[in-house]
Amino acid sequence: MVRLALEKTSLIDYPGFVAAVLFVRGCNLRCPYCHNPELVEGPEPEGMESWETILPFLEKRRSILQGVCISGGEPLLVPELPTLIDEIHKLGYKVKVDTNGTKPEILETLPADYIAMDVKTSPDKYPLVGGSKEMGAWVQESAHILMHRDIAHEFRITVAPEIFDLSDAREWASYLKGGMQVVLTGVRLHHTLDPNYKTRVAPYPSSFLREVKNQFLAAGIPCRIRGEGQVLDY
């Protein structure tokens, strides 16, 4: 069975719920700004546990927790994911899944209650994040699936220099009409998958994130900047 890292309590990972967060290892992209590189490649980090160990914890916390978020890494690469979701549902929890959207054939029937899907850049530019143009097309297909499934969802964009710009925002704004929400965030450069990335770029200023936000708002898509109005520690 899959091994996972556990964050026992989160107030921010599942909107509206007090949740535990489960992290899986492995990803089919290589975003240079990824701030969980230990979940992407290299030896297994400390703190990974078996599902059989985590399950009793979730059973005991049913009076405190309301949901479970499954993140990563890329959860849709885990064959046991639908079974995990079913077992979590049996405990009475809602389940949110974070995904990069490159597995539309799985996303189409995934029994989650909420899906947060990353949009990295324009489909043709997915080689910039270690993917391919074909994978970019799969992400576009996944977005279409989410917008036509009866499921709560959001699209998440890390507005990363060299990877995402206003032309990408305009392209996705034309495609995501009908989506429930777009959530923007700036890059965090303390700990990145590509150590050279943080030496050659600086985060976009907040004014640029607002320009990106306005592209989606102009298309009628609800959009917010994560942490807007707060001091962001990049």
C-alpha positions in Angstrom: 0.0 0.0 0.0 1.1 3.6 -0.6 3.2 5.4 1.9 2.3 9.0 2.9 3.4 11.9 5.0 0.8 13.3 7.4 0.1 16.9 8.4 -2.3 16.4 11.3 -4.2 19.6 11.1 -4.6 22.3 8.5 -7.0 25.3 8.4 -6.0 26.4 4.8 -5.7 23.3 2.6 -9.4 22.4 2.4 -11.6 25.6 2.1 -14.1 25.7 4.8 -12.9 22.6 6.7 -10.5 21.7 9.4 -8.5 19.0 7.6 -5.6 16.6 7.8 -3.3 16.6 4.8 -1.8 13.4 3.3 1.2 13.8 0.9 2.2 11.2 -1.6 5.6 10.9 -3.4 6.3 11.0 -7.1 5.4 13.4 -9.9 5.4 13.4 -13.6 6.4 17.1 -13.9 9.6 18.9 -12.8 8.5 22.4 -12.0 11.8 24.3 -11.2 10.0 26.3 -8.4 8.5 23.2 -6.7 8.8 23.8 -3.0 8.3 20.1 -2.1 11.3 18.6 -4.0 11.7 15.7 -1.5 8.3 14.5 -2.7 9.4 14.6 -6.3 12.7 12.8 -6.5 15.5 11.5 -4.3 15.3 9.1 -1.3 12.1 8.8 0.7 12.1 11.7 3.3 11.6 11.1 7.0 8.1 10.9 8.3 6.5 8.8 5.5 4.1 6.2 7.0 2.0 3.4 5.8 -1.8 3.8 5.3 -2.4 1.2 7.9 -0.6 3.5 10.4 -2.4 6.6 9.4 -5.9 5.1 9.3 -6.2 4.7 13.1 -5.2 8.4 13.5 -8.0 9.5 11.2 -10.5 7.3 13.1 -9.6 8.9 16.4 -9.8 12.5 15.0 -13.3 12.3 13.7 -14.6 14.6 16.4 -12.0 17.3 15.4 -11.4 17.0 11.7 -13.9 17.5 8.9 -11.9 16.7 5.8 -8.8 15.2 4.4 -6.7 16.7 1.6 -4.5 14.4 -0.5 -1.6 16.3 -2.0 1.9 15.6 -3.2 3.7 15.0 -5.4 1.0 13.9 -7.8 -1.8 11.9 -6.2 -3.3 10.7 -9.5 -0.1 8.6 -10.1 -1.0 6.5 -7.1 -3.0 3.4 -8.2 -4.6 3.1 -4.8 -6.0 6.6 -4.8 -9.7 5.7 -5.4 -9.5 3.1 -2.7 -8.0 5.6 -0.3 -10.7 8.1 -1.0 -13.4 5.4 -0.4 -11.9 4.4 2.9 -11.7 8.0 4.0 -15.3 8.6 3.0 -16.3 5.6 5.2 -14.9 7.5 8.2 -17.3 10.4 7.4 -14.7 12.8 6.0 -15.0 15.0 2.9 -12.0 14.5 0.5 -10.1 17.1 -1.5 -7.4 16.1 -4.0 -4.7 18.4 -5.4 -3.5 17.5 -8.9 -1.5 18.8 -11.8 -4.3 17.7 -14.2 -2.2 15.4 -16.4 -4.4 12.4 -15.9 -7.8 13.4 -17.3 -8.9 9.7 -17.7 -8.6 9.3 -13.9 -9.9 12.8 -13.0 -13.1 12.0 -15.0 -14.4 9.6 -12.4 -12.3 10.3 -9.3 -14.7 10.1 -6.3 -13.4 13.2 -4.5 -15.6 16.0 -3.1 -13.3 18.9 -4.1 -10.5 19.1 -6.7 -7.8 21.7 -6.9 -6.1 21.5 -10.2 -2.8 23.3 -11.1 -2.4 25.2 -14.3 1.3 25.7 -14.9 1.5 27.6 -18.2 0.0 27.5 -21.7 -0.4 24.0 -23.0 2.4 24.4 -25.6 4.8 25.6 -23.0 4.6 22.5 -20.7 8.2 21.5 -21.6 9.2 24.4 -19.3 8.0 22.4 -16.4 9.4 19.0 -17.4 6.4 17.9 -19.4 5.4 18.0 -23.1 2.9 19.8 -25.3 0.8 16.6 -25.2 0.7 16.8 -21.4 -0.4 20.4 -21.7 -3.3 19.3 -23.9 -4.2 16.7 -21.2 -4.3 19.5 -18.6 -6.6 21.4 -20.9 -8.8 18.3 -21.2 -8.8 17.9 -17.4 -10.0 21.5 -17.0 -12.9 20.8 -19.4 -13.8 17.8 -17.4 -13.8 19.7 -14.1 -16.0 22.5 -15.5 -18.6 19.9 -16.7 -18.6 17.6 -13.7 -20.8 18.4 -10.7 -17.9 18.8 -8.3 -16.5 21.7 -6.3 -13.2 22.8 -7.8 -10.6 25.5 -8.2 -7.8 26.1 -10.7 -4.5 27.1 -9.1 -1.7 29.0 -10.8 1.7 29.7 -9.5 2.7 32.9 -11.3 6.3 31.9 -11.9 8.8 34.1 -13.8 10.1 32.4 -17.1 7.0 30.1 -17.0 3.8 32.1 -16.7 3.1 35.6 -18.1 0.2 37.7 -19.3 -0.1 35.9 -22.6 -0.6 32.6 -20.6 -3.2 34.3 -18.4 -5.1 35.5 -21.4 -5.1 32.1 -23.0 -6.4 30.3 -19.9 -8.9 33.1 -19.2 -10.5 32.4 -22.6 -10.6 28.7 -21.8 -11.6 28.6 -18.1 -14.9 30.5 -18.5 -17.4 28.6 -16.4 -14.8 27.5 -13.8 -15.6 28.0 -10.2 -12.5 29.9 -9.2 -8.9 30.6 -10.1 -6.4 31.1 -7.2 -3.1 32.8 -7.9 0.1 32.6 -5.9 3.6 33.9 -6.3 6.6 31.6 -6.2 8.4 30.7 -3.0 12.1 30.6 -3.5 13.4 29.4 -0.2 13.5 25.7 -1.2 13.2 24.8 -4.9 13.5 21.6 -7.0 16.0 23.5 -9.3 18.5 25.3 -7.1 19.5 27.5 -10.0 16.0 28.8 -10.5 16.0 30.8 -7.3 19.4 32.4 -8.2 18.2 33.7 -11.6 14.7 35.0 -10.9 12.8 37.1 -8.5 9.1 36.8 -7.7 6.8 38.9 -9.7 5.7 42.1 -7.9 2.2 42.1 -6.4 1.2 44.6 -9.1 1.8 41.9 -11.8 -0.2 39.3 -9.9 -3.1 41.8 -9.9 -2.7 42.3 -13.7 -3.0 38.5 -14.0 -6.0 38.5 -11.7 -7.7 41.1 -13.8 -7.4 39.0 -16.9 -9.6 36.3 -15.3 -12.0 38.8 -13.7 -12.5 40.4 -17.1 -13.5 37.0 -18.5 -16.1 36.6 -15.7 -14.0 34.1 -13.8 -13.8 34.5 -10.0 -10.2 35.0 -9.1 -8.2 35.8 -6.0 -4.6 36.1 -5.0 -3.6 33.8 -2.1 -2.5 35.9 0.8 -3.6 39.2 -0.8 -3.7 41.9 1.9 -1.1 39.9 3.9 2.7 40.1 4.1 3.8 37.2 1.9 7.1 35.5 2.9 8.6 34.3 -0.3 
